[in-house]
Amino acid sequence: MAGPVAEAIEGDDEMLSNAAMVNNAWAYAKHSIAALEAAEPDDEKSQLAQAGVHEEIAREISGFVDRLTTEVVLARWCSGCFAKTTHRKVAVRRRLPTYLCAKCGTPTRVCPAPGCAHMAVRGPGSVRLPKYCAEHRHELPSFARAADKISAPHRYRDILKYDSANLARHSRLAGFGLLGGAVLGPAAYAAAPALGGLVGVTFGGYSGAVATSWGLATLGGGAIGSGGIAFGMAGGTAVITAAGAALGTAFGASLINAYVSDDQSFGIQKFRAGNGTPVVIARGFLTQNAQDWDTAVDMVEARYPDSPVYLLHWGSKEKESIAKYVFANMGIQQGAAFAGVGGAMAHKAAAAALGPIGWAMAGAGLAKNPWHSATVRADKTGAALAGILARTETDEVILVGHSLGGRVMITAAESMGTDPAAPAVAAVHLVGAARGRGGDWGRLGRAVTGEVHNYHSTNDKVLKYLYKGAMLGSEAVGAKGFGSSFANIVDHDVSSDVLGHSDYFDDVTLV
């Protein structure tokens, strides 16, 4: 089941040429098998529900394929795959003509916006409400400019200028439903690889994990930006980094658009000019004052005196929640009481040690845990930054991140490493990074042409106690180091110099 779809199925050539139908049929099979193997009744129920959706969509598309005509519209932008393609008309008894995209197989229709010639995703089932194209839904700023380059990171808003009015503002959620916690919107046809958890399929011109991520990105457009299905999977990191190979395309533009629209505090500021390799700095929480940028920049300037420096602003709401949580609880001496307890017990013990906020966090569950919410935001931000950097006219970049800003930079580097057209990541410097030690660091090691320098301190109580308790026993690389065997991932123990989570910028000299 893990091989390419083309090697695993047989059938009518015209049916097999429709990627959307094949992907949905494949997803139906995957979910059906998963249901048979499910250990829990709820898991079986969820798998069967998802299998049912894919079966219905595959059947509908197969019916369209059976009724294809010779009539076509040429060179129209498709809201399913964001490519300018041919769309072949289907003979259906409906007032609204239906087409199939020649590239991705998505059922489409002409966008009803006055004067618009783009093709909208038709949507499964009967069509009762207007289905606007991706431009008129503001899921994509521009089809034509989607792959445009920018001169520098701080010019990112140039690629986010909308060519069309948002005509779907009042009908955006119409026709949407919930499937296992995922938003299922008009792009459900195209979302098959993501929902099916497929490996090895081809979709939108991409294959394997990239095809899966493509499906996730088209799932309801802004669904990812607001914390949709992608961020139910290990905080989203694996999914988003898999999308890297598409960063410079219209798909990447849709990701950037979704994330930036969702985080009003997002911004990239040019701090100073220079002739060297550009450096981007991301702070974490506990660094809310404007003065804090001075210490961060001083640390970077000492190592890279000739480089232009850019400051990444992000996640103010999530970082403020973390700061309140930390400030309210860092007076405790009980941190050691839960430091060695794993799983749910660590979470309960942490709650007991951390007082009312800790108990509220435990009662609300992981989804409302401020640390969890902030890590999700960090992953989104890293993906958005990677998409922006992939469009810059530069050969290489250097990434520097503190605390959750370190997590941002890890995700950005991993994403960029999967896109051969993106600038090379010359180096990454992580100071007190709030990212768990567990996982495969091969993606990060391969993404960086130079070295990943990780400065960690056992005296960082925020990471040593609060992070570990809130993240169910996970130890941060900023507290213990990566411990990786990859030669270019280098740990630097700065415990003798750094006595607290806010001390890194003042007390660390970058290698």
C-alpha positions, 0 to 999 in steps of 0.5 A, spaced: 500 500 500 505 504 500 508 504 493 505 509 488 498 508 486 500 507 478 503 501 480 498 498 485 491 499 481 489 497 474 483 499 470 480 503 465 485 508 462 480 514 462 478 513 469 486 512 471 488 518 468 483 522 473 488 523 479 482 526 484 478 520 483 484 515 483 486 518 490 479 518 493 479 511 491 486 509 494 484 513 500 477 509 501 481 503 501 486 505 506 481 508 511 477 501 510 483 497 511 485 501 517 478 500 520 479 493 520 485 494 523 483 499 529 484 497 536 478 502 538 471 502 536 472 510 536 478 509 531 474 504 527 468 509 527 472 515 524 476 510 519 469 508 516 466 515 516 472 517 512 472 511 507 465 513 506 466 520 504 472 518 499 467 512 496 462 517 495 467 522 492 470 517 487 463 514 485 461 522 483 467 523 479 467 516 476 460 518 474 463 525 471 468 521 467 463 516 464 460 522 461 465 526 459 464 530 452 469 533 447 467 540 449 473 543 452 475 550 455 482 552 454 488 555 459 483 556 465 486 557 472 484 551 476 482 552 483 484 545 485 491 545 483 492 552 481 495 551 474 492 554 468 489 547 464 484 545 460 477 543 463 473 538 459 465 539 459 461 533 463 454 532 460 450 533 466 443 535 466 444 541 471 443 548 470 451 549 472 455 546 467 461 541 470 468 540 467 474 536 469 481 539 470 485 535 465 491 536 470 488 534 477 481 531 475 478 536 480 470 537 478 470 544 476 465 550 474 466 557 471 467 562 477 460 566 477 464 572 479 462 577 474 467 577 468 471 572 471 474 566 467 477 562 472 475 555 474 472 554 481 472 547 485 465 545 483 464 541 490 461 534 492 454 533 491 449 538 488 451 545 487 446 550 490 450 556 492 455 560 488 462 556 488 467 562 487 474 561 484 480 561 489 482 568 487 475 570 489 475 566 495 481 569 497 485 563 498 490 565 493 492 572 492 493 571 485 493 565 480 498 569 475 503 572 480 503 566 485 510 564 483 513 571 483 519 573 486 521 578 491 527 582 492 528 581 500 524 578 506 521 584 508 517 585 501 513 579 502 506 583 502 508 584 495 506 577 493 499 577 498 496 583 494 489 580 492 487 581 484 480 580 486 475 582 491 473 577 496 466 574 494 465 568 498 466 572 505 459 571 507 458 564 504 465 561 506 463 556 511 457 554 506 457 547 504 462 545 509 462 539 514 466 536 519 470 529 518 474 527 524 475 534 526 477 536 519 474 541 515 471 538 509 470 544 504 469 545 496 476 542 495 474 536 498 476 532 491 483 535 491 484 533 499 484 526 498 491 525 499 491 528 505 485 525 508 487 518 506 494 519 509 497 517 502 504 515 501 507 515 494 501 518 490 501 523 485 497 529 485 498 537 483 504 535 479 507 532 486 508 525 489 509 522 496 509 526 502 508 532 498 502 530 494 499 529 501 501 536 503 498 539 497 491 535 499 492 538 506 493 545 503 487 545 499 482 542 504 478 548 505 483 553 503 484 557 510 482 551 514 490 550 515 491 557 517 486 556 522 488 550 525 485 545 521 487 537 520 494 539 518 496 541 525 492 535 528 499 531 526 505 532 531 504 539 531 504 540 524 511 539 523 512 533 519 506 535 514 508 542 513 515 540 512 513 535 507 510 541 503 517 544 502 518 542 494 512 546 493 514 552 496 515 557 490 509 555 487 501 557 487 501 552 493 506 555 497 503 562 496 496 559 498 500 557 505 503 563 506 496 567 505 493 562 510 498 563 515 499 571 515 491 572 514 491 568 521 496 571 525 495 579 525 502 580 528 506 576 523 511 581 520 518 581 517 522 587 519 528 589 515 533 592 521 539 593 517 542 593 510 548 589 509 552 585 503 553 578 507 548 573 507 541 575 510 540 573 517 533 572 520 532 572 527 525 570 531 524 571 538 520 567 543 516 569 549 519 573 555 522 578 550 516 582 549 520 589 549 522 593 543 529 593 547 530 585 547 531 586 539 537 590 541 541 584 545 538 579 539 541 583 534 548 585 538 549 577 538 548 576 531 552 582 529 558 580 533 558 573 529 555 576 522 558 584 522 556 584 514 550 581 514 543 584 513 538 583 519 531 581 519 526 581 525 521 576 524 514 578 528 509 572 530 504 569 534 503 575 539 497 572 542 500 565 543 507 568 546 503 572 551 499 566 553 505 563 555 508 569 558 503 569 563 503 562 564 510 562 566 510 568 570 504 566 574 508 559 576 516 560 575 516 562 583 515 554 584 520 550 588 516 544 586 519 543 579 523 537 580 516 533 583 514 532 576 520 532 572 521 525 571 514 523 571 512 521 563 505 521 560 499 523 563 501 523 570 507 528 568 501 533 566 497 531 572 503 532 577 505 539 573 498 541 574 498 540 581 505 543 582 503 549 578 497 551 581 490 554 578 493 555 571 496 548 571 490 545 573 486 549 568 490 547 563 490 539 565 482 540 565 482 543 558 486 538 555 492 538 551 488 543 545 488 548 550 494 548 553 498 554 552 504 551 550 501 546 545 497 552 542 504 556 541 508 550 538 502 549 533 503 557 531 510 556 531 510 551 526 505 555 522 510 561 522 516 556 520 512 554 514 510 561 512 517 564 513 520 558 509 515 560 503 517 567 503 524 565 503 523 561 498 521 567 493 527 571 495 532 573 490 538 570 494 542 564 494 542 563 502 540 565 508 542 564 516 536 563 521 537 564 528 531 563 533 530 563 541 525 559 545 519 558 541 522 562 535 527 556 535 522 551 533 520 556 528 527 556 525 527 548 525 521 548 521 523 553 516 529 550 515 526 543 514 521 546 509 526 549 505 531 543 505 525 539 501 525 545 495 531 545 491 529 552 488 529 555 495 535 559 498 540 554 501 540 554 509 547 556 510 547 556 518 542 555 524 543 558 531 538 555 536 538 559 543 534 555 548 530 552 543 523 550 545 523 543 541 522 536 543 528 532 543 525 526 540 524 525 533 528 524 526 533 530 525 535 527 518 531 532 515 534 538 519 541 535 518 540 535 510 537 541 510 542 545 512 549 546 508 553 548 514 551 547 521 546 547 526 548 550 532 544 549 538 546 552 545 543 549 551 543 550 558 541 545 564 539 552 568 533 554 564 528 552 568 522 554 563 524 549 559 527 544 564 520 544 568 515 548 565 516 546 558 517 538 560 511 538 564 506 542 559 508 537 553 507 531 557 514 529 559 518 531 552 525 534 554 527 540 550 533 541 545 534 547 549 535 544 556 538 537 554 541 538 547 539 534 540 544 528 542 544 527 534 549 523 531 549 528 525 555 531 524 552 538 522 548 538 528 552 541 534 550 542 541 553 547 545 553 546 553 552 553 555 550 552 562 555 555 566 554 562 562 546 561 561 542 561 568 535 563 565 531 562 559 532 570 558 539 570 558 541 567 552 542 573 548 546 577 553 551 571 555 552 567 548 557 568 543 555 565 536 560 560 534 
